[in-house]
Amino acid sequence: CGSVMTTWQASVFGFPNSLIGVVAFTLTLVTGVLAVAGVRLPRWYWSGFAAATLLGTVMVHWLIFQSLYRIGALCPYCMVVWSVTIPLLVV
């Protein structure tokens, strides 16, 4: 992962992309727990969550392209995030 984390693609917005992931997956986990607990969340929340998931999936696809064709290295942790983000959008 070191060769991937030292590139400019690893901090697109000026801070590590992993911080975005920590916040996004925490929000996803809390949303899932609330949904399982039967809490009715407002429509605007679900719309925002779906939009954020779509943006996250777009970013993940961009990072996949960068990792495969520009950086030339794969990070196992990144690949786990890729494999979770895409099904999350479908759900």
N, C-alpha and C positions, 0 to 999 in steps of 0.2 A: 504493500500500500504506500510505501514511502515515495516511490517514483511518481505516483499519481498525486499524492497530497502536496508535493512541492511545486506543482504547476499552477499557472494562473487560473486554470479552469476550476481548481479546487476552492477558489474564493472569488467567485464571479462578482459578488456585490460588495467586496471589500472586507468580508469576514468569512471564516470557513463555512462551506456549504453544510457541513455536518451540524452546525448550530441550527440551521433551518430544519434539518431532519429531526433533531431532538425535539424542537417545538412542535413540528407538524405531527410526528408520531405520538407525542404526548396528547395532543388535541384529539387525534384519532382514537387513542385508547380511552380517553375520558368520554368521548362521544359514544363509543361502543358500549361502555359500562352503563351510561345513562339510557341508551336504547334498550339494553337487556333488562334494566331495572324498571322499564315501563314509563320513563319520563318522556312526556310529549314536548319535543323541541319545536320552536316556531318554524314556519316555512322559510323565512329569511335566513335562518341558521343553516338549514339543509341546503338552500340555494348557494349560500356562501361556501359551505363545506364542499359541495360538488364543484364549484368554480375553482376553489383552491386545489382540489384534487386534480382537476384538469390541468391547471398550471404546473402543478408538481410533476404530472406525467409528461408534459411537454419538456420540462427541464430535465427530467430523467432521460428522456430520449436524446436530448442534446448531449447530455453527459455520456451516454452510451456511445454515441457517434464520436465524441471527442476522445474517449478512452480507447476505443478500437482503432480509429483511423488517424488521430493526431498525436496522442500520447504514446500509443503502442504498448500499453500495459493494462493489466486488469487487477482490480482490488477485490478480494473476496467479500469484504463488507459492503462495498458498493454494489456488487452483483446481488447480494441479498436484498438491498433496498430496491434495486431494479425489479427483482422478481416479486416484491410485495406491492410496490406502487401501481403497477399495471393492473393486477386483479382488483386492487382497491378502487380504481376508477370504474371498473366494470360493475362492481357491487354497488 
